[in-house]
Amino acid sequence: MDERAEIAARAANDVGGLPAPALDVAERDLLPWEKRTHALLNVLDRKGILRMEEKRRGVEQLGREAYEQLSFFERWILAACNLGIEKGLVTAEELARKLEEVACREAESGREVLP
């Protein structure tokens, strides 16, 4: 198998041994939404609603393009949303409605929410 085929066959998060840019190890404070994401995922795991293994699978299923473009917490929250829909915990319509509410609330506060 040539190198390109090997890379294509790997999961998006399987980057072991591949060339990569320098890792930024500078510490920074988490943004409020990142803290809430971390807390929410811990609660969902603790209550047995979304297990760590499911969340990892959810991140792996995002695909290479999304995996490379999203930040750590963006990957986790998107995976949790997809798993919530998959498990019937929330519908795509309910989630879209809530995201619209959040976007409106943030816009009223002068903060931009990306689509």
C-alpha positions in Angstrom: 0.0 0.0 0.0 1.5 3.4 -0.9 1.7 6.2 1.6 -1.4 8.1 0.2 -3.5 5.0 0.3 -2.3 4.3 3.9 -3.2 7.8 5.1 -6.6 7.6 3.3 -7.4 4.3 5.1 -6.7 5.7 8.5 -9.4 7.3 10.7 -9.2 11.1 10.8 -7.8 11.1 14.3 -5.2 8.4 13.6 -2.2 10.6 12.9 0.5 8.6 14.7 3.8 8.7 12.8 2.6 11.2 10.2 4.3 14.5 9.7 2.5 17.3 11.5 3.0 21.0 12.4 4.5 21.9 15.7 2.2 21.3 18.6 1.1 24.5 20.4 1.4 23.6 24.1 0.8 27.1 25.4 -1.7 27.1 28.2 -4.8 29.3 27.9 -7.9 29.8 29.8 -10.9 27.8 28.4 -13.7 29.9 27.0 -17.0 29.6 28.9 -18.6 27.4 26.2 -15.6 25.1 26.3 -16.0 24.7 30.1 -19.7 24.1 29.7 -19.0 21.5 27.0 -16.5 19.7 29.2 -19.0 19.7 32.1 -21.9 18.6 30.0 -20.0 15.7 28.5 -18.8 14.6 32.0 -22.4 14.6 33.3 -23.7 12.7 30.3 -20.9 10.1 30.8 -21.5 9.9 34.6 -25.2 9.3 34.1 -24.5 6.6 31.4 -26.2 8.6 28.7 -23.2 9.1 26.4 -20.2 7.0 27.3 -16.6 8.0 26.5 -16.3 5.2 24.0 -19.3 6.5 22.1 -18.0 10.1 22.2 -14.7 8.9 20.7 -16.6 7.0 18.0 -18.6 10.2 17.3 -15.4 12.2 16.9 -13.9 9.5 14.6 -17.1 9.6 12.4 -16.8 13.3 11.8 -14.5 12.6 8.9 -11.1 13.9 8.1 -12.1 17.4 6.8 -14.2 18.3 9.9 -11.6 16.7 12.2 -8.9 18.9 10.7 -10.9 22.1 10.7 -12.6 22.0 14.1 -11.0 22.7 17.5 -10.9 20.0 20.2 -14.1 21.2 21.9 -15.9 21.8 18.6 -15.2 18.2 17.7 -16.6 16.9 21.0 -19.7 19.0 21.0 -20.5 18.2 17.4 -20.0 14.5 18.2 -22.3 14.7 21.2 -25.0 16.4 19.1 -24.8 13.7 16.4 -24.9 11.0 19.1 -27.9 12.7 20.8 -29.7 12.6 17.5 -28.6 9.0 16.8 -29.8 7.9 20.2 -33.1 9.7 19.9 -32.4 12.1 22.8 -33.0 15.1 20.6 -34.2 15.6 17.1 -32.3 17.6 14.4 -35.2 20.1 14.4 -35.0 20.6 18.2 -31.3 21.1 18.0 -31.6 23.5 15.1 -34.2 25.5 17.0 -32.1 25.7 20.1 -29.0 26.8 18.1 -31.1 29.5 16.5 -32.2 30.7 20.0 -28.6 30.8 21.2 -27.4 32.7 18.0 -30.2 35.3 18.6 -29.3 35.7 22.2 -25.6 36.1 21.5 -26.3 38.5 18.7 -28.4 40.7 21.0 -25.3 40.7 23.3 -23.1 41.9 20.4 -21.4 38.5 20.0 -21.1 36.8 16.7 -22.1 33.2 16.3 -20.7 31.4 13.3 -23.0 29.4 11.2 
